[in-house]
Structure formats: structure tokens, C-alpha cells
């Protein structure tokens, strides 16, 4: 996002400002949710609301331009080496476990259990991990991380050599 060599410097700055505004928004929610009083901030400290407003004003005054940051799910799709929709879907599936989403069961291994009393309208099954799916998802995660790190290393190498995007 911030070091994408395919983007101009102005676009990377616009993205950085958008990410920082998003971060201030999350912090503002945290401060509000915990009822942190305004007098808890002693200068030079500032509330997230103040920081957000100041940065938005500076962004507008400098002509950087506004943008809405794509979600983490969308960003994963960009590095996964899949069509964007499929990348987002894989990220959603991987994060379904962390978020306790019910649909993660789509990836489980289900085996009918014999010699048990039937349940009216249901079926008794043994639920276990799907090792093949786990291996595929681990491979996808590693490839995604490798692609992101390769881009970061290329950016570092350009900066160390004094080069960089000419845009």
C-alpha cells in the first residue's frame, strides 16, 4: 500500500494519510468507548479527535486528496496471487476462525458416525480438521507473505541504491 512501486509518490502519500486518518478513527473510538476525559491529555498530547481533525485539515490544505482505504481483506487479495474476489474470500475464510464465524465449518472434515441413535431431522457426525485444506491455506498464507516481503525488500533496495520510482 505505502511502498507499491507501481504508484506515484503522491499516491503513496495519499495512502499514508488515509491510513493514519483511519488509525486515528480507531483510536477515537477507543477513547470514546472507555470514556477517557479530555483533561487526561496534557500538552503536547492530543486526543485522536483533535489529531484526526488537524490531519484532515492539513490534507485538504495541501491538496493531497481524499481516498477511502481498501479493507485488510481486499489488501490480502492483492498479494494472494488470486483474482481479487478469490483473495478476499480466502482472507475471509482464514479470519473466520479468529472471529468465531460459523461458516468456517465449510472447511471442516465431516464423517458420519455409525451405530448411534438418530436425531430426528439431523445427523450425528464427527467434526475434525481438514488437513488438506489446512495445508492449502498455509501455503497460500506463506505465498502471500512472501509476495508482500519481496515488494518491501525491493523498495528497500531501491532506496539504498539511491534509486526509486521516477514518478
C-alpha positions in Angstrom: 0.0 0.0 0.0 2.6 2.5 1.1 5.6 1.2 -0.9 3.9 0.0 -4.0 6.5 0.8 -6.7 3.7 0.9 -9.3 2.3 4.0 -7.7 3.5 7.6 -7.8 4.9 9.2 -4.7 1.8 11.4 -4.5 -0.4 8.3 -4.4 1.7 6.7 -1.7 1.5 9.9 0.4 -2.3 10.0 -0.1 -2.5 6.4 1.0 -0.3 7.1 4.1 -2.5 10.0 5.1 -5.7 7.9 4.6 -4.2 5.1 6.8 -3.2 7.5 9.5 -6.7 9.0 9.5 -8.2 5.5 9.7 -5.9 4.8 12.7 -6.9 8.0 14.4 -10.5 7.0 13.8 -9.9 3.6 15.6 -8.2 5.4 18.5 -11.0 7.9 18.7 -13.5 5.0 19.0 -11.3 3.5 21.8 -11.2 6.8 23.7 -14.9 7.2 23.4 -15.7 3.7 24.4 -13.6 4.0 27.5 -14.9 7.5 28.3 -11.4 8.9 28.5 -11.8 12.5 29.7 -10.4 15.4 27.6 -8.4 16.7 30.6 -6.5 13.4 30.7 -4.4 14.8 27.8 -1.7 17.2 28.8 0.1 19.1 26.0 1.7 18.2 23.7 -0.6 15.1 23.9 -3.8 15.4 21.9 -7.0 13.3 21.6 -7.5 11.2 18.5 -10.4 13.5 17.5 -8.1 16.6 17.5 -5.3 14.7 15.7 -7.8 13.5 13.1 -9.3 16.9 12.5 -5.8 18.6 12.2 -4.6 16.0 9.8 -7.7 16.2 7.7 -7.3 20.0 7.6 -3.6 19.7 6.6 -4.5 17.1 3.9 -7.1 19.4 2.4 -5.0 22.5 2.6 -2.0 20.8 0.9 -4.2 19.3 -1.9 -3.2 15.7 -1.2 -6.7 14.5 -1.9 -9.1 12.2 -0.2 -9.4 8.4 -0.5 -11.0 5.6 1.3 -8.6 2.9 2.2 -9.4 -0.6 1.0 -10.1 -3.1 3.7 -7.5 -5.5 5.0 -9.5 -8.3 3.3 -9.1 -6.5 0.0 -5.4 -5.9 0.5 -4.8 -9.6 1.2 -6.4 -10.3 -2.1 -3.9 -8.1 -3.9 -1.0 -10.1 -2.6 -2.5 -13.6 -2.7 -1.8 -14.0 -6.4 -5.5 -14.8 -7.0 -8.3 -12.9 -8.6 -9.2 -10.1 -6.1 -12.6 -11.7 -5.3 -10.9 -15.1 -4.6 -8.2 -13.4 -2.5 -10.8 -11.6 -0.4 -12.7 -14.9 0.0 -9.6 -16.7 1.2 -8.8 -14.0 3.7 -12.4 -14.1 4.9 -12.2 -17.8 5.4 -8.9 -17.7 7.2 -10.1 -15.0 9.5 -13.4 -16.8 10.1 -11.6 -19.0 12.6 -10.2 -16.0 14.5 -13.6 -14.3 14.6 -15.5 -17.4 15.5 -17.6 -17.3 12.4 -20.0 -20.2 11.9 -19.2 -20.7 8.2 -15.7 -21.8 8.9 -17.2 -25.2 9.3 -17.3 -25.3 5.5 -13.6 -26.3 5.6 -14.0 -29.0 8.3 -13.9 -32.7 7.7 -17.3 -34.3 8.5 -17.7 -38.0 8.9 -21.0 -39.8 9.6 -20.9 -41.7 12.9 -22.3 -45.2 12.7 -24.1 -47.1 15.4 -25.6 -44.1 17.2 -29.2 -43.1 17.8 -30.5 -41.0 15.0 -31.7 -37.5 15.8 -35.0 -36.5 14.2 -34.2 -34.1 11.4 -30.5 -34.3 12.0 -27.4 -36.5 11.6 -24.6 -37.3 14.0 -21.2 -36.5 12.6 -17.6 -36.4 13.8 -16.1 -33.0 13.0 -12.3 -32.7 12.6 -9.7 -30.6 10.9 -9.3 -30.9 7.2 -5.6 -31.5 6.8 -5.6 -30.9 3.0 -7.4 -27.6 3.4 -5.1 -26.6 6.2 -2.1 -27.3 4.0 -3.5 -25.3 1.1 -4.4 -22.4 3.3 -0.9 -22.4 4.9 0.7 -22.5 1.5 -1.5 -19.5 0.4 -0.7 -17.6 3.5 3.1 -18.2 3.1 3.0 -17.2 -0.6 1.1 -14.0 0.3 3.5 -13.1 3.0 6.5 -13.8 0.6 5.0 -11.5 -2.1 4.5 -8.7 0.4 8.0 -9.1 1.8 9.5 -9.2 -1.7 7.9 -5.9 -2.5 9.2 -4.4 0.8 12.7 -5.7 0.0 12.6 -4.3 -3.5 11.6 -0.9 -2.1 14.4 -1.1 0.5 17.0 -2.0 -2.2 15.8 0.9 -4.4 16.2 3.4 -1.5 19.6 2.0 -0.5 20.9 2.3 -4.1 19.7 5.9 -4.3 17.1 5.0 -6.9 13.4 4.9 -6.6 10.4 5.4 -8.6 10.8 8.3 -11.0 7.2 9.3 -10.8 
